[in-house]
Amino acid sequence: MATLHFYALRVRDLLVDASGSRLRYILVAWPIAIVPEVLLFPLLLWVHAEVPAPYIEDPKVALARWLFGAVIVAPPIETSLMLLVYYLLHFIVGRGRVLRVLLVAVLAASAHISLGGWLHAIVVFWPFLVMSIALAAWEKRKVRDAFIVVTAIHALDNGTFGAILFAAFLATPAPAASPLSGSTQTDLPDGSSCASSFQCAGTYACFGSPPTCRQPFAEGHACSFNKECAGIMQCTAGRCAAP
């Protein structure tokens, strides 16, 4: 317990110190943010045991979409919103930085519930807490510095996590090829191994661990991702529901 307390204080000291260069801070805060998130992610998979396979045929398209959306577009937008909320909280809860940091992290993590329910929000809370601390530490120095540092940490966090998932996808064995055409099989029945929903017959979708063709969940069923839900329903607060 004493050792854990020592390391917790050490991490806090590293994150609140904005006296050095931005690059040095980013390279320190990035692993602090990503390591616990990666360690917690298997818990998310174990509890839900329903992880959708990628819904595209070309892995290069998957990487391009991830880089553009999660690494290039989302970090600056979300950092701007975090800064806005941080300043607005000054008028609601006062000047206390600790409370504002915690509230920004909670709100940012809660905004990700639609991506995978409350467990997803719990997993991403830690990196958002690290980013919120960084925001508060660098905002005292200069708002521009706070924006650059937090955006960079966020982009590196998303990029690292995306690379891990992408590597896992590439390591997944490819589905069997058709003996007639030599191409990847399509119209696969329920329970067949798959790499994409395009391969599944009828209304079946490709998800689960391992990825197999399954019937999408009905309204009210527990879920982790939108693609597990039938039709246009979305996974909201861990349950399939109409948008």
VEXKE-245290 format. One record per residue (C-alpha): residue in one letter; residue number from 1; x, y, z. Coordinates in Angstrom, 3 decimals, padded with zeros to 6 digits. Layout:
! VEXKE-245290
ATOM|aa|i|xx|yy|zz
ATOM|a|NUM|X|Y|Z $
...
//
This chain:
! VEXKE-245290
ATOM|aa|i|xx|yy|zz
ATOM|m|1|000.000|000.000|000.000 $
ATOM|a|2|002.834|002.374|000.851 $
ATOM|t|3|004.497|001.600|-002.485 $
ATOM|l|4|001.259|002.259|-004.363 $
ATOM|h|5|000.849|005.564|-002.540 $
ATOM|f|6|004.416|006.519|-003.449 $
ATOM|y|7|003.863|005.843|-007.152 $
ATOM|a|8|000.508|007.664|-007.094 $
ATOM|l|9|002.206|010.750|-005.671 $
ATOM|r|10|004.997|010.418|-008.236 $
ATOM|v|11|002.497|010.290|-011.102 $
ATOM|r|12|000.665|013.306|-009.688 $
ATOM|d|13|003.902|015.281|-009.434 $
ATOM|l|14|004.809|014.450|-013.029 $
ATOM|l|15|001.406|015.503|-014.362 $
ATOM|v|16|001.102|018.793|-012.498 $
ATOM|d|17|004.605|019.936|-013.458 $
ATOM|a|18|004.360|022.108|-016.571 $
ATOM|s|19|007.714|023.806|-016.075 $
ATOM|g|20|009.554|021.846|-018.768 $
ATOM|s|21|009.078|021.528|-022.507 $
ATOM|r|22|005.785|020.505|-024.066 $
ATOM|l|23|007.398|017.566|-025.876 $
ATOM|r|24|008.913|016.163|-022.689 $
ATOM|y|25|005.584|016.449|-020.878 $
ATOM|i|26|003.713|014.743|-023.740 $
ATOM|l|27|006.175|011.835|-023.803 $
ATOM|v|28|005.727|011.384|-020.043 $
ATOM|a|29|001.933|011.780|-019.879 $
ATOM|w|30|001.179|009.604|-022.907 $
ATOM|p|31|002.287|006.263|-021.361 $
ATOM|i|32|000.728|007.253|-018.033 $
ATOM|a|33|-002.587|007.595|-019.888 $
ATOM|i|34|-002.430|004.578|-022.187 $
ATOM|v|35|-001.019|001.788|-019.959 $
ATOM|p|36|-003.937|001.530|-017.466 $
ATOM|e|37|-006.422|001.850|-020.348 $
ATOM|v|38|-004.841|-001.080|-022.188 $
ATOM|l|39|-004.765|-003.138|-018.976 $
ATOM|l|40|-008.460|-002.436|-018.310 $
ATOM|f|41|-009.665|-003.181|-021.833 $
ATOM|p|42|-009.580|-007.011|-021.390 $
ATOM|l|43|-011.988|-006.520|-018.483 $
ATOM|l|44|-014.407|-004.864|-020.882 $
ATOM|l|45|-014.112|-007.826|-023.261 $
ATOM|w|46|-014.483|-010.376|-020.457 $
ATOM|v|47|-017.613|-008.809|-019.013 $
ATOM|h|48|-019.395|-008.335|-022.315 $
ATOM|a|49|-017.770|-011.193|-024.253 $
ATOM|e|50|-019.262|-009.661|-027.398 $
ATOM|v|51|-016.758|-007.773|-029.516 $
ATOM|p|52|-017.681|-006.966|-033.113 $
ATOM|a|53|-015.277|-007.813|-035.893 $
ATOM|p|54|-014.325|-004.999|-038.299 $
ATOM|y|55|-017.131|-004.161|-040.717 $
ATOM|i|56|-014.941|-003.458|-043.719 $
ATOM|e|57|-013.108|-005.694|-046.124 $
ATOM|d|58|-009.836|-003.831|-046.587 $
ATOM|p|59|-007.592|-003.414|-043.497 $
ATOM|k|60|-005.985|-000.373|-045.159 $
ATOM|v|61|-009.383|001.327|-045.160 $
ATOM|a|62|-009.733|000.515|-041.450 $
ATOM|l|63|-006.383|002.122|-040.665 $
ATOM|a|64|-007.136|005.205|-042.787 $
ATOM|r|65|-010.505|005.725|-041.114 $
ATOM|w|66|-009.008|005.320|-037.663 $
ATOM|l|67|-006.160|007.729|-038.368 $
ATOM|f|68|-008.503|010.331|-039.794 $
ATOM|g|69|-011.291|010.081|-037.246 $
ATOM|a|70|-009.706|009.138|-033.924 $
ATOM|v|71|-006.225|010.594|-034.359 $
ATOM|i|72|-006.655|013.670|-036.557 $
ATOM|v|73|-010.252|014.915|-036.169 $
ATOM|a|74|-011.423|013.940|-032.674 $
ATOM|p|75|-008.509|015.107|-030.455 $
ATOM|p|76|-008.569|018.839|-031.332 $
ATOM|i|77|-012.377|018.952|-031.219 $
ATOM|e|78|-012.596|017.176|-027.863 $
ATOM|t|79|-009.751|019.252|-026.415 $
ATOM|s|80|-011.594|022.434|-027.395 $
ATOM|l|81|-014.735|021.160|-025.674 $
ATOM|m|82|-012.757|020.188|-022.569 $
ATOM|l|83|-011.263|023.691|-022.375 $
ATOM|l|84|-014.709|025.237|-022.794 $
ATOM|v|85|-016.218|023.067|-020.056 $
ATOM|y|86|-013.225|023.742|-017.782 $
ATOM|y|87|-013.785|027.506|-018.070 $
ATOM|l|88|-017.567|027.251|-017.714 $
ATOM|l|89|-017.170|025.219|-014.530 $
ATOM|h|90|-015.310|028.179|-013.057 $
ATOM|f|91|-018.663|030.013|-012.903 $
ATOM|i|92|-020.511|026.978|-011.511 $
ATOM|v|93|-018.206|025.404|-008.927 $
ATOM|g|94|-015.707|028.196|-008.395 $
ATOM|r|95|-011.967|028.397|-008.937 $
ATOM|g|96|-011.084|025.033|-007.379 $
ATOM|r|97|-008.971|023.268|-009.995 $
ATOM|v|98|-009.217|019.776|-008.485 $
ATOM|l|99|-013.014|019.649|-008.680 $
ATOM|r|100|-013.042|021.115|-012.186 $
ATOM|v|101|-010.457|018.575|-013.348 $
ATOM|l|102|-012.514|015.680|-011.965 $
ATOM|l|103|-015.739|016.985|-013.481 $
ATOM|v|104|-014.159|017.506|-016.904 $
ATOM|a|105|-012.805|013.943|-016.846 $
ATOM|v|106|-016.163|012.497|-015.756 $
ATOM|l|107|-018.086|014.437|-018.408 $
ATOM|a|108|-015.615|013.550|-021.166 $
ATOM|a|109|-015.711|009.845|-020.268 $
ATOM|s|110|-019.517|009.878|-019.978 $
ATOM|a|111|-019.745|011.324|-023.485 $
ATOM|h|112|-018.275|008.021|-024.739 $
ATOM|i|113|-021.055|005.838|-023.277 $
ATOM|s|114|-022.696|005.592|-026.700 $
ATOM|l|115|-019.570|003.851|-028.026 $
ATOM|g|116|-019.814|000.909|-025.635 $
ATOM|g|117|-021.885|001.542|-022.529 $
ATOM|w|118|-020.780|002.458|-019.017 $
ATOM|l|119|-017.881|000.022|-019.005 $
ATOM|h|120|-016.375|001.822|-021.972 $
ATOM|a|121|-016.740|005.104|-020.094 $
ATOM|i|122|-014.981|003.562|-017.077 $
ATOM|v|123|-012.101|002.355|-019.250 $
ATOM|v|124|-011.539|005.783|-020.845 $
ATOM|f|125|-011.983|007.739|-017.596 $
ATOM|w|126|-008.316|007.374|-016.633 $
ATOM|p|127|-006.846|008.804|-019.867 $
ATOM|f|128|-009.348|011.663|-019.696 $
ATOM|l|129|-008.327|012.298|-016.092 $
ATOM|v|130|-004.685|012.494|-017.208 $
ATOM|m|131|-005.654|014.872|-020.012 $
ATOM|s|132|-007.748|017.001|-017.656 $
ATOM|i|133|-004.821|017.323|-015.236 $
ATOM|a|134|-002.575|018.264|-018.160 $
ATOM|l|135|-005.114|020.832|-019.305 $
ATOM|a|136|-005.242|022.471|-015.871 $
ATOM|a|137|-001.451|022.401|-015.466 $
ATOM|w|138|-000.680|023.968|-018.850 $
ATOM|e|139|-003.622|026.369|-018.882 $
ATOM|k|140|-001.934|028.228|-016.027 $
ATOM|r|141|001.033|028.766|-018.337 $
ATOM|k|142|-000.751|029.458|-021.646 $
ATOM|v|143|-004.060|028.312|-023.163 $
ATOM|r|144|-002.377|027.548|-026.486 $
ATOM|d|145|000.103|025.267|-024.734 $
ATOM|a|146|-002.725|023.479|-022.937 $
ATOM|f|147|-004.509|022.900|-026.244 $
ATOM|i|148|-001.385|021.565|-027.980 $
ATOM|v|149|-000.339|019.279|-025.119 $
ATOM|v|150|-003.773|017.746|-024.495 $
ATOM|t|151|-004.472|017.298|-028.211 $
ATOM|a|152|-001.142|015.526|-028.667 $
ATOM|i|153|-001.703|013.207|-025.681 $
ATOM|h|154|-005.192|012.382|-026.945 $
ATOM|a|155|-003.970|011.677|-030.487 $
ATOM|l|156|-001.158|009.437|-029.252 $
ATOM|d|157|-003.526|007.610|-026.895 $
ATOM|n|158|-006.066|006.944|-029.653 $
ATOM|g|159|-003.352|006.051|-032.130 $
ATOM|t|160|-001.691|003.571|-029.779 $
ATOM|f|161|-004.966|001.950|-028.817 $
ATOM|g|162|-006.023|001.803|-032.469 $
ATOM|a|163|-002.723|000.206|-033.446 $
ATOM|i|164|-003.218|-002.509|-030.806 $
ATOM|l|165|-006.740|-003.286|-032.046 $
ATOM|f|166|-005.581|-003.176|-035.656 $
ATOM|a|167|-002.739|-005.597|-034.917 $
ATOM|a|168|-005.210|-007.937|-033.208 $
ATOM|f|169|-007.432|-007.758|-036.301 $
ATOM|l|170|-004.512|-008.619|-038.593 $
ATOM|a|171|-003.613|-011.538|-036.319 $
ATOM|t|172|-007.132|-012.980|-036.612 $
ATOM|p|173|-007.131|-015.957|-039.012 $
ATOM|a|174|-008.816|-015.211|-042.323 $
ATOM|p|175|-012.044|-017.090|-043.111 $
ATOM|a|176|-011.897|-020.121|-045.339 $
ATOM|a|177|-011.840|-019.596|-049.074 $
ATOM|s|178|-014.493|-021.038|-051.354 $
ATOM|p|179|-013.289|-024.216|-053.105 $
ATOM|l|180|-015.137|-023.166|-056.261 $
ATOM|s|181|-014.029|-019.588|-056.713 $
ATOM|g|182|-011.007|-019.360|-054.414 $
ATOM|s|183|-012.447|-016.136|-052.983 $
ATOM|t|184|-013.634|-015.396|-049.479 $
ATOM|q|185|-016.938|-017.104|-048.724 $
ATOM|t|186|-020.142|-015.091|-048.438 $
ATOM|d|187|-023.702|-015.934|-047.287 $
ATOM|l|188|-022.247|-017.733|-044.284 $
ATOM|p|189|-024.850|-019.276|-041.934 $
ATOM|d|190|-025.319|-018.638|-038.229 $
ATOM|g|191|-022.273|-019.645|-036.165 $
ATOM|s|192|-019.766|-019.478|-039.048 $
ATOM|s|193|-016.379|-017.820|-038.525 $
ATOM|c|194|-016.179|-014.471|-040.295 $
ATOM|a|195|-014.121|-011.323|-040.711 $
ATOM|s|196|-016.883|-008.954|-041.820 $
ATOM|s|197|-020.672|-008.715|-041.736 $
ATOM|f|198|-020.642|-008.654|-045.547 $
ATOM|q|199|-019.846|-012.373|-045.403 $
ATOM|c|200|-022.888|-013.288|-043.311 $
ATOM|a|201|-026.167|-014.448|-044.798 $
ATOM|g|202|-029.393|-012.500|-044.490 $
ATOM|t|203|-029.640|-010.249|-041.451 $
ATOM|y|204|-026.763|-011.878|-039.590 $
ATOM|a|205|-023.867|-009.688|-038.456 $
ATOM|c|206|-020.238|-010.561|-037.745 $
ATOM|f|207|-019.335|-009.971|-034.105 $
ATOM|g|208|-018.394|-011.744|-030.908 $
ATOM|s|209|-015.248|-013.373|-029.589 $
ATOM|p|210|-014.248|-015.192|-031.720 $
ATOM|p|211|-016.001|-013.313|-034.563 $
ATOM|t|212|-018.927|-015.370|-035.896 $
ATOM|c|213|-022.102|-014.705|-037.874 $
ATOM|r|214|-024.892|-014.038|-035.380 $
ATOM|q|215|-028.366|-012.580|-035.232 $
ATOM|p|216|-028.141|-008.914|-034.090 $
ATOM|f|217|-029.641|-008.170|-030.700 $
ATOM|a|218|-033.207|-006.985|-030.223 $
ATOM|e|219|-034.249|-003.836|-028.401 $
ATOM|g|220|-033.387|-003.932|-024.707 $
ATOM|h|221|-030.656|-006.569|-025.073 $
ATOM|a|222|-027.308|-005.930|-023.371 $
ATOM|c|223|-024.668|-004.680|-025.816 $
ATOM|s|224|-021.220|-003.140|-026.093 $
ATOM|f|225|-021.233|-001.698|-029.608 $
ATOM|n|226|-023.809|-000.250|-032.019 $
ATOM|k|227|-023.189|-002.965|-034.617 $
ATOM|e|228|-024.465|-005.628|-032.218 $
ATOM|c|229|-027.957|-004.112|-032.365 $
ATOM|a|230|-030.479|-004.903|-035.086 $
ATOM|g|231|-031.507|-002.381|-037.710 $
ATOM|i|232|-030.854|001.256|-036.903 $
ATOM|m|233|-030.811|000.732|-033.156 $
ATOM|q|234|-027.813|001.946|-031.183 $
ATOM|c|235|-026.082|000.642|-028.074 $
ATOM|t|236|-027.074|003.241|-025.484 $
ATOM|a|237|-026.118|002.844|-021.823 $
ATOM|g|238|-025.279|-000.818|-022.478 $
ATOM|r|239|-028.638|-001.676|-024.071 $
ATOM|c|240|-029.904|-001.785|-027.664 $
ATOM|a|241|-032.356|001.067|-028.138 $
ATOM|a|242|-033.953|003.064|-030.926 $
ATOM|p|243|-031.983|006.235|-031.787 $
//
